Amino acid sequence: MELVAGSYEQVLFGFRVNREPATSGDRETWTPVADFTHHAHTASLSAVAANSRFVVTGSKDETIHIYDLKKKIEHGALLHHSGTVTCLKFYGTRHLISGAEDGLICVWDAKKWECLKSIKAHKGHVTFLSIHPSGKLALSVGTDKTLRTWNLVEGRSAFIKNIKQNAHIVEWSPSGEKYIVVVLNKVDVYQLDTASVSGTITNGKRISSVTFLSDSVLAVAGDEEIVRFFDCDSLECLCEFKAHENRVKDILSFEIPGHHVLVTASNDGFIKMWTLKQDKKDPPSLLCEVDTGARLTCLGVWLDRATDGKGSLPPATEPCPVNKKQPKKIKKESGDKNQEEETSGSNSKKSGLTGDSKKPTKRNSPLSAKKRKMTDVLEKKRKKKI
C-alpha cells in the first residue's frame, strides 16, 4: 500500500504504509515510511489517480505523468491537453480518462498509453468527471454551467442539464443509483431513475472534496479543518470531527479486509489515515499520520492488487492515430512519451468513446512547440528512478 500526494511545490510524495500485526491487547499498527519524492512537473500538481499498477499525475503545466509503482520508475508523459489537467480517473486496468481546462475529455489506453478518443466536452473548463460503476456512463461538469451525461458505449453526449452555477465536483455513488453535484458549499443529491434532485446538503464552507463511504453516507471536506459525514437520504449530518489544523484539500476512502479506511490531506502538510466505525455517527479513529512539510493539493492510494476487480470500458474500434516518438529508456523500462493531437467534438459519432473515426489535426501552435521542447529537455534530466 502506498500513499501518494501532490503539492503546490510541484513535488509528488510517496509513502509506503507498513502494517504490524496486533499484539495482545493492542490493535494493528500502521506506519507510513517515506518511499520517494519526485519533482517531475514544472507547476503545481492538480490531480492524482491510481490503478493496480500505475499512478498518474496531472498539473497546471498541462501534462500528465505516468509512474509504474510496481517497478518504481517513471513511465513517461502524455502531452495532449493544452490547459491545466483538472481530473484523472482510471476505469479498471485498461483505461484512463482525463479532463482539463481546454474543455477536452480524453480516453487513454492504459496499456499502450495511446489516446483512443478526444472530445470537446465543455465550452469552458472541464472541472470534474466521474465514471459510472458499470463503465457505460460518465458525468462531467464544467465552467459552462452544465452537467453532461456521456454514453460511453456509443461515444456521444447523452444528456445536457443546465445548472444555475458552475459546479466543481460530480460523483457517482458506489451502486450507481444516485450521484451528487457540488456547487460552492452545497451538495445536490440526484436519483438516477428520475435524474432530478432529491435533496440538498449544506456544508459550512466551500467544499473541496467528497467521497462516498457507503451508498447513503457521504464524507465532505472543505475550506476548513473539519470533515463531516452526511446521510444522503435524510440529508442530516451524522458526525463531524477535526481532521487537520488547516483546510482539508482532498479525501478518499477504500476498503481492505478488516478495515474501512478514510484518507485525508491538508494544506497543513499532513496526510492522515483513519479507520471508520461500523456506525457512521461515531467519528473515525486515527490510524497514522505523516508530515510532508508541503502544501498538499491532491491525494491517491495505490493498492498492490493483482486486479482491480473491474473490466474495461466498452469495446472500441481503432484508436485515433498519434505521433508516437521512439520510447526512451528510463533505467529498467522505456517510457512511451506520446505527443497527442487535438480532435474536435464532432468526432463523437457512434464509434465508442474509446475509439475514433477521424484523424486528428496536428497542433502546430508556438505554445505546443514550446511545451514539447520543454518536455524533451525535462525528459533527459529524468532518466533515473523515482
C-alpha positions as CSV (number, residue, x, y, z in Angstrom):
1,M,0.0,0.0,0.0
2,E,1.3,3.4,-1.0
3,L,0.1,6.9,-0.2
4,V,0.8,9.4,-3.0
5,A,0.2,13.1,-2.7
6,G,0.8,16.1,-5.0
7,S,1.7,19.6,-3.8
8,Y,1.8,23.3,-4.7
9,E,5.6,22.9,-4.6
10,Q,5.4,20.7,-7.8
11,V,6.6,17.6,-5.8
12,L,4.9,14.2,-5.7
13,F,5.3,12.4,-2.4
14,G,5.2,8.6,-1.9
15,F,4.8,6.8,1.4
16,R,4.8,3.1,1.9
17,V,2.4,2.0,4.7
18,N,3.8,-0.8,6.8
19,R,1.3,-2.8,8.8
20,E,2.4,-4.5,12.0
21,P,0.2,-7.3,13.4
22,A,-1.7,-6.6,16.5
23,T,-0.1,-7.8,19.8
24,S,-2.0,-8.9,22.8
25,G,-4.3,-6.1,23.9
26,D,-3.2,-3.8,21.2
27,R,-4.5,-3.0,17.7
28,E,-2.7,-3.4,14.4
29,T,-0.1,-0.7,13.9
30,W,0.1,1.3,10.6
31,T,3.3,3.2,9.9
32,P,3.9,5.4,6.8
33,V,7.5,5.3,5.7
34,A,9.0,7.8,3.1
35,D,9.4,5.9,-0.2
36,F,10.1,8.7,-2.7
37,T,9.8,12.3,-3.6
38,H,9.8,13.3,-7.3
39,H,9.9,16.7,-8.9
40,A,8.6,16.0,-12.4
41,H,6.2,18.8,-13.1
42,T,7.0,22.4,-13.7
43,A,3.9,23.7,-12.0
44,S,1.7,22.7,-9.0
45,L,0.0,19.3,-9.2
46,S,-3.7,19.3,-9.6
47,A,-4.9,15.6,-9.8
48,V,-3.7,12.1,-8.9
49,A,-5.2,8.7,-9.8
50,A,-4.1,5.1,-9.3
51,N,-4.9,1.7,-10.5
52,S,-3.3,-1.7,-9.6
53,R,0.0,-0.8,-11.3
54,F,0.2,2.8,-12.3
55,V,-0.1,6.2,-10.7
56,V,-0.7,9.2,-12.9
57,T,-0.5,12.9,-12.0
58,G,-1.9,16.0,-13.7
59,S,-0.6,19.5,-13.3
60,K,-1.0,23.1,-14.2
61,D,1.9,22.6,-16.6
62,E,-0.7,20.9,-18.9
63,T,1.0,17.4,-18.8
64,I,0.1,14.0,-17.3
65,H,3.0,12.0,-15.9
66,I,2.9,8.2,-15.5
67,Y,4.6,6.2,-12.8
68,D,5.0,2.4,-12.6
69,L,4.8,1.8,-8.9
70,K,5.5,-1.9,-9.2
71,K,8.9,-1.1,-10.7
72,K,9.3,2.3,-9.0
73,I,10.1,4.1,-12.2
74,E,8.7,7.0,-14.2
75,H,7.0,5.6,-17.3
76,G,6.6,8.8,-19.5
77,A,4.3,11.7,-20.1
78,L,1.1,12.5,-22.0
79,L,1.0,15.9,-23.7
80,H,-2.4,16.1,-25.4
81,H,-4.1,18.8,-23.2
82,S,-3.5,22.5,-23.6
83,G,-4.7,23.6,-20.2
84,T,-4.5,22.6,-16.6
85,V,-5.3,18.9,-16.1
86,T,-8.2,19.1,-13.6
87,C,-9.3,15.5,-13.3
88,L,-7.9,11.9,-13.8
89,K,-9.9,8.7,-13.4
90,F,-8.9,5.1,-14.0
91,Y,-11.5,2.6,-15.0
92,G,-10.1,-0.8,-14.2
93,T,-6.6,-1.6,-15.6
94,R,-7.2,-0.7,-19.2
95,H,-8.5,2.9,-19.4
96,L,-7.7,6.3,-18.1
97,I,-10.0,9.3,-18.6
98,S,-8.6,12.9,-18.3
99,G,-10.3,16.3,-18.2
100,A,-8.7,19.7,-18.5
101,E,-9.2,23.4,-18.8
102,D,-9.1,23.1,-22.6
103,G,-12.6,21.7,-22.4
104,L,-11.4,18.2,-23.6
105,I,-12.2,14.8,-22.2
106,C,-9.6,12.2,-23.4
107,V,-9.8,8.5,-23.1
108,W,-6.4,6.7,-22.9
109,D,-5.4,3.1,-23.4
110,A,-3.6,2.4,-20.0
111,K,-1.5,-0.4,-21.6
112,K,-0.1,1.3,-24.7
113,W,-0.7,4.8,-23.4
114,E,-2.4,5.9,-26.7
115,C,-5.2,8.5,-26.9
116,L,-8.2,6.5,-28.0
117,K,-10.7,9.4,-28.1
118,S,-10.6,13.1,-27.6
119,I,-13.9,15.0,-27.2
120,K,-14.7,18.7,-26.8
121,A,-16.8,18.1,-23.8
122,H,-17.5,21.6,-22.4
123,K,-17.4,25.2,-23.8
124,G,-15.4,26.2,-20.8
125,H,-13.1,24.2,-18.5
126,V,-13.8,20.6,-17.5
127,T,-13.8,20.8,-13.7
128,F,-14.6,17.2,-12.7
129,L,-15.7,13.9,-14.1
130,S,-16.9,10.6,-12.7
131,I,-17.4,7.1,-14.3
132,H,-20.4,5.0,-13.5
133,P,-19.6,1.7,-11.8
134,S,-20.8,-0.1,-14.9
135,G,-18.4,1.7,-17.2
136,K,-21.3,2.6,-19.5
137,L,-21.9,6.2,-18.4
138,A,-19.9,9.1,-17.2
139,L,-20.8,12.5,-15.8
140,S,-18.8,15.7,-16.2
141,V,-19.2,19.3,-15.0
142,G,-17.6,22.4,-16.4
143,T,-17.4,26.2,-16.2
144,D,-20.2,26.5,-18.9
145,K,-22.8,25.8,-16.1
146,T,-23.7,22.4,-17.5
147,L,-23.9,18.8,-16.2
148,R,-23.3,16.4,-19.0
149,T,-24.0,12.7,-19.2
150,W,-21.9,10.7,-21.6
151,N,-22.8,7.4,-23.2
152,L,-19.5,5.5,-23.2
153,V,-20.9,2.7,-25.3
154,E,-21.7,4.9,-28.3
155,G,-19.2,7.6,-27.5
156,R,-21.5,10.5,-27.5
157,S,-23.2,13.1,-25.3
158,A,-26.4,11.5,-23.9
159,F,-27.9,14.4,-21.9
160,I,-27.1,18.0,-21.1
161,K,-28.5,19.7,-18.0
162,N,-28.2,23.4,-17.4
163,I,-27.4,24.3,-13.8
164,K,-27.6,27.8,-12.3
165,Q,-24.0,27.9,-11.2
166,N,-20.6,26.3,-12.1
167,A,-20.3,23.0,-10.4
168,H,-16.8,21.8,-9.4
169,I,-17.4,18.2,-8.3
170,V,-19.6,15.4,-9.5
171,E,-19.5,11.8,-8.1
172,W,-21.4,8.6,-8.6
173,S,-22.5,6.5,-5.5
174,P,-20.9,3.0,-5.3
175,S,-24.1,1.4,-6.6
176,G,-24.6,4.0,-9.4
177,E,-28.2,4.5,-8.3
178,K,-27.5,8.2,-7.3
179,Y,-25.0,10.9,-7.9
180,I,-24.0,14.2,-6.3
181,V,-23.2,17.6,-7.8
182,V,-21.3,20.1,-5.7
183,V,-21.6,23.9,-6.2
184,L,-19.7,26.0,-3.6
185,N,-20.8,24.7,-0.2
186,K,-23.9,22.8,-1.4
187,V,-24.3,19.2,-2.5
188,D,-27.3,18.3,-4.7
189,V,-28.2,14.6,-4.5
190,Y,-29.7,13.2,-7.7
191,Q,-31.5,9.9,-8.3
192,L,-30.5,8.2,-11.5
193,D,-34.0,6.9,-12.3
194,T,-35.5,10.4,-12.2
195,A,-32.4,12.5,-13.0
196,S,-33.8,15.0,-10.5
197,V,-32.6,16.5,-7.2
198,S,-33.9,14.5,-4.2
199,G,-32.3,16.8,-1.7
200,T,-29.5,19.3,-0.9
201,I,-26.8,19.0,1.7
202,T,-25.3,22.3,3.0
203,N,-21.7,22.4,4.4
204,G,-20.2,25.1,6.5
205,K,-17.6,26.2,4.0
206,R,-16.8,25.8,0.3
207,I,-16.4,22.1,-0.4
208,S,-13.0,20.9,-1.7
209,S,-13.5,17.1,-1.8
210,V,-16.1,14.4,-1.2
211,T,-16.1,10.6,-1.0
212,F,-18.8,8.0,-0.6
213,L,-18.4,5.8,2.5
214,S,-21.4,3.8,1.5
215,D,-24.3,4.2,-0.9
216,S,-26.0,6.5,1.5
217,V,-23.2,8.1,3.5
218,L,-21.1,10.9,2.1
219,A,-17.9,12.3,3.6
220,V,-17.4,16.0,2.9
221,A,-14.3,18.2,3.3
222,G,-14.0,21.9,2.6
223,D,-12.0,25.1,3.3
224,E,-11.8,24.3,7.0
225,E,-10.2,21.7,9.2
226,I,-13.5,19.8,9.8
227,V,-14.6,16.6,7.9
228,R,-18.4,15.8,8.1
229,F,-20.4,12.7,7.3
230,F,-23.8,13.2,5.8
231,D,-26.7,10.9,5.2
232,C,-27.7,11.3,1.5
233,D,-31.3,10.2,2.3
234,S,-32.2,12.1,5.4
235,L,-29.7,14.9,4.5
236,E,-28.6,15.1,8.2
237,C,-25.1,15.4,9.4
238,L,-24.2,12.2,11.1
239,C,-21.0,13.3,12.7
240,E,-18.1,15.8,12.3
241,F,-14.5,15.7,13.6
242,K,-11.4,17.9,13.4
243,A,-9.1,16.2,10.9
244,H,-6.4,18.8,10.4
245,E,-5.0,22.2,11.6
246,N,-5.7,23.8,8.2
247,R,-8.2,23.4,5.3
248,V,-8.6,19.8,4.0
249,K,-7.8,19.7,0.3
250,D,-8.6,16.1,-0.6
251,I,-10.1,12.9,0.9
252,L,-10.7,9.4,-0.3
253,S,-11.8,6.1,1.1
254,F,-11.2,2.4,0.4
255,E,-11.8,-1.0,1.9
256,I,-9.5,-3.9,2.6
257,P,-10.1,-7.0,4.6
258,G,-10.8,-5.9,8.2
259,H,-10.6,-2.2,7.6
260,H,-12.7,0.6,6.0
261,V,-10.2,3.5,5.7
262,L,-10.6,7.2,5.2
263,V,-7.5,9.2,4.0
264,T,-7.3,13.0,4.3
265,A,-4.7,15.5,3.0
266,S,-4.4,19.1,4.1
267,N,-2.6,22.4,3.5
268,D,-1.0,21.8,6.9
269,G,1.2,19.2,5.1
270,F,-0.2,16.2,6.8
271,I,-1.6,13.0,5.3
272,K,-3.7,11.1,7.8
273,M,-5.4,7.7,7.7
274,W,-8.5,7.0,9.7
275,T,-10.3,3.7,10.5
276,L,-14.1,4.1,10.1
277,K,-16.5,2.7,12.7
278,Q,-19.5,0.5,11.8
279,D,-21.8,3.2,12.9
280,K,-21.0,6.4,10.9
281,K,-22.4,8.5,13.7
282,D,-19.2,7.7,15.5
283,P,-16.1,9.7,14.5
284,P,-13.3,7.6,13.0
285,S,-10.1,6.7,14.9
286,L,-6.7,7.9,13.7
287,L,-4.6,5.1,12.3
288,C,-1.4,7.0,11.4
289,E,-0.2,10.3,10.0
290,V,2.8,11.8,8.2
291,D,4.0,15.3,7.7
292,T,5.2,16.1,4.2
293,G,6.2,19.7,5.0
294,A,4.4,20.8,1.8
295,R,1.1,22.4,0.9
296,L,-0.8,19.4,-0.4
297,T,-3.3,19.6,-3.3
298,C,-4.3,16.1,-4.3
299,L,-4.2,12.6,-2.9
300,G,-4.2,9.0,-4.1
301,V,-3.8,5.5,-2.7
302,W,-2.0,2.7,-4.7
303,L,-3.0,-0.8,-3.6
304,D,-0.8,-3.6,-4.8
305,R,-3.5,-5.9,-6.1
306,A,-3.4,-8.5,-8.8
307,T,-6.5,-7.0,-10.5
308,D,-8.9,-4.1,-9.8
309,G,-11.9,-6.3,-9.9
310,K,-13.2,-4.2,-12.8
311,G,-13.0,-4.8,-16.5
312,S,-12.5,-2.2,-19.2
313,L,-14.7,0.3,-20.9
314,P,-17.0,-0.9,-23.7
315,P,-15.1,-2.4,-26.8
316,A,-13.5,0.2,-29.0
317,T,-12.8,0.5,-32.7
318,E,-9.4,1.6,-33.9
319,P,-7.7,4.1,-31.7
320,C,-7.1,7.6,-33.1
321,P,-3.7,7.9,-34.8
322,V,-1.0,9.6,-32.7
323,N,2.5,10.9,-33.3
324,K,4.4,8.4,-31.2
325,K,8.0,9.2,-30.5
326,Q,10.5,6.4,-30.0
327,P,10.5,5.3,-26.4
328,K,13.4,6.5,-24.3
329,K,14.9,4.2,-21.8
330,I,14.5,5.2,-18.2
331,K,16.6,2.8,-16.2
332,K,14.8,-0.6,-16.3
333,E,11.9,0.3,-18.6
334,S,11.2,2.5,-21.6
335,G,8.7,5.3,-21.1
336,D,6.5,6.0,-24.1
337,K,6.1,9.7,-24.4
338,N,3.2,10.5,-26.7
339,Q,2.6,13.8,-28.3
340,E,-1.2,13.6,-28.9
341,E,-3.1,15.7,-31.4
342,E,-6.3,17.6,-31.0
343,T,-9.7,16.5,-32.3
344,S,-13.0,18.3,-32.3
345,G,-16.2,17.3,-30.5
346,S,-17.7,16.3,-33.8
347,N,-15.7,13.1,-33.8
348,S,-18.1,11.5,-31.3
349,K,-20.0,9.5,-33.9
350,K,-21.1,6.1,-32.9
351,S,-17.6,4.7,-32.7
352,G,-17.5,4.3,-29.0
353,L,-15.8,6.8,-26.6
354,T,-12.8,4.5,-26.7
355,G,-12.4,4.7,-30.5
356,D,-12.1,7.4,-33.0
357,S,-13.3,7.6,-36.6
358,K,-11.4,10.6,-37.8
359,K,-7.7,11.5,-38.0
360,P,-6.9,14.3,-35.6
361,T,-5.5,17.6,-36.8
362,K,-2.0,18.5,-35.8
363,R,-1.3,21.1,-33.2
364,N,1.4,23.4,-34.5
365,S,0.9,26.4,-32.2
366,P,4.0,28.0,-30.8
367,L,2.8,27.1,-27.3
368,S,2.6,23.5,-28.2
369,A,6.0,23.5,-29.8
370,K,7.5,25.2,-26.8
371,K,5.8,22.7,-24.5
372,R,7.2,19.8,-26.5
373,K,10.7,21.3,-26.4
374,M,10.5,21.9,-22.7
375,T,9.3,18.4,-22.0
376,D,12.1,16.9,-24.2
377,V,14.6,18.8,-22.0
378,L,13.0,17.6,-18.8
379,E,12.8,14.1,-20.1
380,K,16.6,14.0,-20.5
381,K,17.0,15.1,-16.9
382,R,14.7,12.4,-15.5
383,K,16.4,9.3,-16.7
384,K,16.5,8.0,-13.2
385,K,14.4,6.1,-10.7
386,I,11.8,7.9,-8.7
